[in-house]
Amino acid sequence: MISRNSTLSAFFLLAIAGLISAPLVEATPLSALTEGAHIKGKFRSFFQPRKLDTVPDQTLYHLGTDLKVETGSWNGFKLGSAWFGSTDFGLIREDLQAGNPILPVSEISIFAEAYLKYNKFDTEITAGRQRIETPFMNGADSLLFPVTFLGYSVSNKSIKNVELYAAHVSDVKIRQNDFFEDTDQFISRQLGLSNLRTPGTTVVGAKWINDSFRLEGWNYIFHDLYDLFYLESDMDLPTVGKYKPKLGFQAGHQIDIGDSNLGNVSASMIGANFRIQRESVTASYAFNYIPSKEDRFRNGGFLSPYSFATDAIYTNKLDGGLTVKGSAFVGWAHSWGISYESKDSLSLGVNFTLFDLPESLGGQDSRETNINFRYKFKGALKGLSVMNRVGIIQSNLASENLIEDRFMIQYDFDLFL
């Protein structure tokens, strides 16, 4: 059976295709929408071997494309849609599904974006399936496809150096799925609860950015569950010779609201990030701390249901982060790294992170080493890139021990009609 959402998505793409292929008629809505039409996307080859201690080793391969079409503008209105399609060529095995929760289904074919956009007076309004990029709701684009959401969003840049943003979402398509699901159903599963019914998730935020300082604040409303308040700042420090230091701070707080379906929620998080750059090389140190509160939900763990170790917390890494560490969800994390990045082609990085979790709450300490490599080709191969990310987790909890490699070959394209 074809769902209502699938029919709507197909309509959007067909409508856009019709607009682009139609003859141009001067000074009409059709010509305006067609003239500025834009096609962009990527092809991505994704290979992921994993070596684990408690389940058989796994190997995953997928080849996919993210194809997006957007019309030109007529009186500020645009239509857009993106199709995600991939296959593993029958190489994925059913017995691997339980051992690797991020494995995608064997075949993916879905219109992951389908939206109507309006842009006037420094304000952009988007309705429908769309990508959202905020600290605790974002694309998490580190596997085959990004996360997308169904809902409404609005941004405004009327004030110099300031961006205001708000969104409400009711459905989410996570990276490995070929369907959208209600956010309350998804959040219930992420937090280990029975199915709840909530009105979705609302987020409002503001950013202020100038040449040397950035400050942003966000409020995520998980209706009838909890509120998440988040602040982050980043600033340039005085240069010392060829050394350019930067300092960042972040803090968050959560409290139950409405029907309080999670019970007593009270959680806090703080963090700092220090980087020092000399030409193309950057060294860094970051920490995060989430204090334990034994009479609160998850012992005061900082809840981030849309996170796949991809939210804004400084010490999140390839496979781990305090918000996804299942043994305690609270404690300390310290991260040290060094990276090299050329102007437009090569980037290399090594990072080591220590997770120190309270044993009194069942916490198991762990260590994660990440090695990252990316190269962007130039000239006739412009748009082609190769990336390899290796994560090595050594944990006191045997089921967390892991060596994972994510190897990607990607070709990006961007065409204006």
C-alpha positions as MATLAB code, in Angstrom:
seq = 'MISRNSTLSAFFLLAIAGLISAPLVEATPLSALTEGAHIKGKFRSFFQPRKLDTVPDQTLYHLGTDLKVETGSWNGFKLGSAWFGSTDFGLIREDLQAGNPILPVSEISIFAEAYLKYNKFDTEITAGRQRIETPFMNGADSLLFPVTFLGYSVSNKSIKNVELYAAHVSDVKIRQNDFFEDTDQFISRQLGLSNLRTPGTTVVGAKWINDSFRLEGWNYIFHDLYDLFYLESDMDLPTVGKYKPKLGFQAGHQIDIGDSNLGNVSASMIGANFRIQRESVTASYAFNYIPSKEDRFRNGGFLSPYSFATDAIYTNKLDGGLTVKGSAFVGWAHSWGISYESKDSLSLGVNFTLFDLPESLGGQDSRETNINFRYKFKGALKGLSVMNRVGIIQSNLASENLIEDRFMIQYDFDLFL';
ca = [
       0.000    0.000    0.000;
       1.324    3.458   -0.898;
       1.311    5.766    2.105;
      -0.009    9.322    2.095;
       3.503   10.680    2.784;
       5.023    8.673   -0.099;
       2.342    9.959   -2.474;
       3.009   13.550   -1.372;
       6.767   13.125   -1.879;
       6.316   11.645   -5.339;
       4.006   14.532   -6.280;
       6.663   17.068   -5.259;
       9.374   15.446   -7.371;
       7.107   14.983  -10.396;
       5.920   18.578  -10.120;
       9.504   19.848  -10.062;
      10.517   17.602  -12.959;
       7.582   18.909  -14.973;
       8.524   22.499  -14.264;
      12.125   21.956  -15.316;
      11.252   20.120  -18.536;
       8.452   22.514  -19.570;
       9.098   25.189  -22.228;
       9.948   28.575  -20.830;
       7.214   31.164  -21.023;
       8.486   34.650  -20.392;
       7.167   36.556  -17.357;
       5.082   33.660  -15.971;
       5.288   31.725  -12.696;
       6.364   28.692  -14.717;
       9.327   30.485  -16.285;
      10.419   31.903  -12.928;
      10.331   28.492  -11.251;
      12.114   26.827  -14.158;
      14.814   29.397  -14.859;
      16.540   29.124  -11.498;
      16.128   25.369  -11.058;
      18.943   23.680   -9.213;
      20.062   20.039   -9.139;
      22.646   18.805   -6.675;
      23.552   15.656   -4.848;
      26.137   12.989   -4.321;
      27.046    9.408   -5.029;
      28.541    7.640   -2.033;
      30.218    4.242   -1.758;
      30.216    3.178    1.903;
      32.268    0.241    3.264;
      32.201   -0.614    6.976;
      34.006   -3.583    8.559;
      33.561   -4.013   12.344;
      35.504   -6.266   14.702;
      33.731   -6.967   18.012;
      34.440   -9.059   21.109;
      30.981  -10.443   21.904;
      29.368  -10.994   18.467;
      30.747  -12.161   15.096;
      32.698   -9.661   13.018;
      30.650   -7.747   10.462;
      31.200   -6.238    7.044;
      28.796   -3.865    5.337;
      28.833   -2.348    1.866;
      26.314    0.070    0.342;
      26.277    2.191   -2.784;
      23.810    5.068   -2.804;
      22.830    8.440   -4.177;
      21.277   11.550   -2.688;
      19.633   13.463   -5.551;
      18.047   16.835   -4.798;
      16.043   19.097   -7.111;
      14.879   22.615   -6.256;
      12.999   25.042   -8.475;
      13.770   28.687   -8.988;
      11.832   31.317   -7.074;
       8.437   32.801   -7.936;
       7.369   35.606   -5.586;
       9.575   33.974   -2.953;
       8.155   30.438   -3.354;
      10.194   27.336   -4.222;
       9.521   23.606   -4.412;
      12.162   21.045   -3.483;
      12.569   17.308   -3.169;
      15.390   14.823   -2.614;
      15.454   11.109   -3.355;
      17.696    8.757   -1.365;
      18.420    5.424   -3.044;
      20.926    2.689   -2.204;
      21.647   -1.021   -2.447;
      23.991   -3.488   -0.765;
      23.877   -5.824   -3.795;
      22.624   -8.601   -1.528;
      25.796   -8.564    0.563;
      24.116   -7.751    3.908;
      23.096  -10.749    6.042;
      20.062  -10.909    8.313;
      22.097  -12.401   11.176;
      24.098   -9.176   11.371;
      21.088   -6.962   12.103;
      20.960   -7.608   15.859;
      24.683   -7.039   16.306;
      24.906   -3.725   14.475;
      21.998   -1.337   15.108;
      23.194    1.105   12.442;
      22.966   -1.370    9.561;
      20.586   -0.059    6.908;
      18.006   -2.207    5.196;
      19.260   -3.936    2.067;
      17.511   -1.551   -0.346;
      16.588    2.085    0.347;
      14.334    4.137   -1.929;
      12.587    7.125   -0.403;
      11.824   10.772   -1.084;
      13.505   11.937    2.109;
      12.857   15.601    1.308;
       9.698   17.127   -0.156;
       9.039   20.734    0.798;
       7.546   24.100   -0.039;
       9.809   27.030    0.784;
       9.039   30.766    1.036;
      11.782   33.388    1.282;
      11.063   37.113    1.710;
      12.211   39.961    3.952;
      15.230   38.019    5.315;
      12.864   35.244    6.435;
      12.754   31.673    5.139;
       9.830   29.337    5.892;
       9.963   25.638    4.964;
       7.107   23.123    5.232;
       7.361   19.380    4.601;
      10.161   16.827    4.673;
      13.443   18.647    5.182;
      16.955   18.649    6.603;
      17.443   20.395    9.922;
      20.816   21.473   11.312;
      20.781   22.438   15.000;
      23.012   21.308   17.890;
      20.738   18.470   19.104;
      18.718   17.796   15.931;
      20.820   17.513   12.807;
      21.642   15.450    9.736;
      24.206   13.250   11.521;
      25.642   12.676    8.042;
      28.444   10.224    8.794;
      27.043    7.020    7.249;
      25.253    6.612    3.923;
      22.494    9.238    4.268;
      21.622   12.093    6.647;
      18.651   12.232    9.015;
      15.630   14.168    7.713;
      12.474   15.415    9.445;
       8.828   16.143    8.613;
       7.584   19.461    9.949;
       7.860   23.236    9.696;
      10.809   25.575   10.157;
      11.439   29.314    9.964;
      14.647   31.350   10.077;
      15.188   35.107   10.111;
      18.323   37.214    9.502;
      16.864   40.730    9.712;
      19.258   41.736   12.499;
      22.925   42.118   11.589;
      25.061   39.167   12.769;
      21.975   37.479   14.280;
      20.018   34.454   13.070;
      16.732   33.410   14.678;
      15.356   29.910   14.132;
      12.302   27.846   15.081;
      10.970   24.457   13.998;
       8.387   21.874   14.926;
       8.692   18.266   13.717;
       6.306   15.330   13.967;
       8.188   12.597   12.043;
      11.805   11.553   11.551;
      13.688    9.343    9.094;
      16.896    8.120   10.659;
      20.001    7.331    8.642;
      19.561    3.585    8.118;
      15.768    3.438    7.562;
      13.636    3.662    4.421;
      10.614    5.147    6.199;
       9.512    8.040    8.390;
       8.117    7.363   11.858;
       6.391    9.462   14.520;
       8.896   11.278   16.697;
       7.158   10.050   19.858;
       7.541    6.440   18.728;
      11.190    7.017   17.861;
      11.962    8.852   21.121;
      10.208    6.141   23.158;
      12.477    3.508   21.636;
      15.601    5.632   22.092;
      14.833    6.157   25.786;
      13.790    2.542   26.411;
      10.115    3.287   27.104;
       6.801    1.869   25.939;
       5.094    3.793   23.137;
       4.179    7.310   24.229;
       1.944    9.789   22.460;
       3.305   13.336   22.369;
       2.768   16.319   20.021;
       6.262   16.085   18.521;
       9.368   18.190   19.147;
       9.695   21.987   19.014;
      12.989   23.881   18.870;
      13.736   27.610   19.018;
      17.188   29.182   18.898;
      19.273   32.252   18.231;
      22.862   32.796   17.049;
      25.031   35.891   17.251;
      28.249   35.765   15.224;
      30.919   38.339   14.441;
      34.502   37.990   13.242;
      35.934   36.627   16.507;
      33.013   35.560   18.715;
      29.985   33.300   18.453;
      27.162   32.872   20.961;
      24.088   30.710   20.506;
      21.204   29.568   22.693;
      18.591   26.865   22.111;
      15.466   25.468   23.710;
      14.231   22.017   22.652;
      10.719   21.183   23.856;
      10.044   17.458   23.987;
       6.358   17.907   24.750;
       5.123   16.087   27.889;
       8.651   14.753   28.403;
      11.282   17.423   29.115;
      12.803   20.776   28.165;
      16.417   21.032   26.974;
      18.149   24.419   27.376;
      21.543   24.810   25.694;
      24.148   27.585   25.450;
      27.409   27.589   23.512;
      30.063   30.198   22.847;
      33.267   30.235   20.854;
      35.892   32.969   20.795;
      39.273   33.813   19.301;
      41.983   34.514   21.884;
      44.914   36.896   21.271;
      47.394   35.532   18.757;
      50.884   34.631   20.033;
      53.307   34.779   17.125;
      52.035   32.241   14.585;
      49.821   30.515   17.175;
      46.070   31.210   17.065;
      44.249   29.951   20.170;
      40.463   29.528   20.435;
      38.260   28.742   23.412;
      34.739   27.353   23.538;
      32.223   26.747   26.324;
      28.942   24.848   26.405;
      26.291   24.163   29.028;
      22.920   22.461   29.058;
      20.088   21.779   31.476;
      17.009   19.567   31.293;
      13.821   19.437   33.336;
      10.559   17.498   32.964;
       7.486   19.316   31.628;
       3.785   18.771   30.939;
       2.632   15.241   31.760;
       6.222   14.325   32.795;
       6.001   10.926   31.100;
       9.643   10.245   31.948;
       9.119   10.970   35.622;
      11.541   13.233   37.444;
      13.974   14.636   34.857;
      16.822   16.850   36.009;
      20.120   16.808   34.156;
      23.023   19.196   33.587;
      26.012   19.228   31.258;
      29.049   21.491   30.991;
      32.036   21.459   28.680;
      35.005   23.399   27.379;
      37.074   23.169   24.226;
      40.537   24.685   23.730;
      42.249   24.690   20.322;
      45.495   26.191   19.189;
      46.340   26.493   15.497;
      49.669   27.076   13.785;
      49.236   27.357   10.038;
      47.641   24.033    8.932;
      48.058   22.159   12.235;
      45.614   22.313   15.164;
      45.993   20.757   18.611;
      42.974   20.498   20.892;
      41.698   19.470   24.306;
      38.048   19.234   25.363;
      36.121   17.958   28.355;
      32.502   17.363   29.305;
      30.945   16.596   32.662;
      27.452   15.299   33.436;
      26.887   15.007   37.221;
      24.994   12.017   38.563;
      21.643   12.471   40.327;
      20.569    9.076   41.605;
      16.913   10.009   42.241;
      16.373   11.345   38.704;
      15.569    9.695   35.360;
      18.641    7.776   34.125;
      20.516    8.996   37.208;
      20.645   12.502   35.750;
      21.851   11.412   32.322;
      21.736   14.142   29.664;
      19.027   13.015   27.232;
      19.683   13.389   23.510;
      17.306   11.038   21.638;
      18.146   12.364   18.161;
      21.865   11.821   18.814;
      23.987    9.123   17.209;
      27.133   10.452   18.915;
      26.560   13.389   16.551;
      25.086   16.075   18.794;
      26.931   19.207   19.910;
      28.711   17.714   22.930;
      32.422   18.368   22.439;
      33.665   14.880   23.382;
      31.385   12.881   21.070;
      33.422   10.624   18.809;
      32.925    8.137   15.977;
      31.216    5.490   18.113;
      30.804    7.026   21.548;
      29.694    9.938   23.668;
      28.312   10.563   27.139;
      24.741   10.766   25.837;
      24.947    7.288   24.273;
      27.103    5.417   26.801;
      24.613    2.818   28.010;
      26.401    1.793   31.199;
      25.797    5.049   33.095;
      25.028    8.115   30.871;
      26.823   10.342   33.415;
      30.429   11.140   34.310;
      33.470   12.733   32.727;
      34.923   12.679   29.226;
      38.338   14.085   28.228;
      39.493   14.346   24.619;
      42.893   15.204   23.092;
      43.551   15.604   19.388;
      45.850   16.857   16.672;
      44.902   17.489   13.055;
      46.314   18.747    9.792;
      44.202   20.442    7.134;
      45.488   21.861    3.881;
      43.671   24.739    2.235;
      41.347   22.705    0.027;
      42.377   19.056   -0.360;
      43.890   16.981    2.467;
      42.866   16.568    6.108;
      44.323   14.199    8.705;
      43.535   13.808   12.381;
      44.155   11.643   15.428;
      42.079   11.889   18.590;
      42.029   10.044   21.921;
      39.055   10.237   24.307;
      38.740    8.891   27.836;
      35.286    8.223   29.322;
      35.330    8.085   33.135;
      31.913    6.847   34.338;
      30.864    6.258   37.985;
      31.171    2.595   38.983;
      28.568    3.054   41.730;
      25.932    3.445   39.001;
      27.238    0.587   36.872;
      29.450    2.811   34.753;
      32.264    1.179   32.802;
      35.275    3.274   31.796;
      36.293    3.222   28.143;
      38.779    4.763   25.749;
      38.235    5.627   22.088;
      40.918    6.377   19.517;
      39.874    7.944   16.211;
      42.018    8.236   13.085;
      40.556   10.354   10.285;
      41.691   10.887    6.693;
      40.064   12.796    3.828;
      41.306   13.847    0.409;
      39.415   16.040   -2.090;
      40.531   15.753   -5.704;
      41.008   18.749   -7.993;
      40.981   19.493  -11.705;
      39.106   16.992  -13.863;
      38.223   14.974  -10.729;
      36.812   17.937   -8.817;
      33.885   16.779   -6.684;
      35.449   13.402   -5.954;
      36.692   12.689   -2.417;
      37.938    9.752   -0.378;
      37.441    9.501    3.382;
      38.495    6.887    5.911;
      37.532    6.998    9.607;
      38.754    4.410   12.098;
      37.395    4.068   15.621;
      39.017    1.847   18.249;
      37.105    1.394   21.520;
      38.679   -0.343   24.516;
      36.232   -0.703   27.382;
      35.858   -2.363   30.769;
      32.521   -3.550   29.334;
      33.313   -6.334   26.866;
      30.284   -5.662   24.662;
      31.608   -2.151   23.909;
      35.008   -3.304   22.622;
      35.115   -2.488   18.942;
      37.324   -1.690   15.988;
      35.372   -0.015   13.192;
      36.423    1.347    9.816;
      34.225    3.627    7.703;
      35.607    4.010    4.193;
      33.772    6.316    1.776;
      34.274    7.326   -1.820;
      32.012   10.255   -2.711;
      31.274   12.338   -5.770;
      29.434   15.655   -5.257;
      27.770   17.527   -8.093;
      25.964   20.860   -8.288;
      24.148   22.058  -11.414;
      22.083   25.155  -12.184;
      19.691   24.892  -15.116;
];
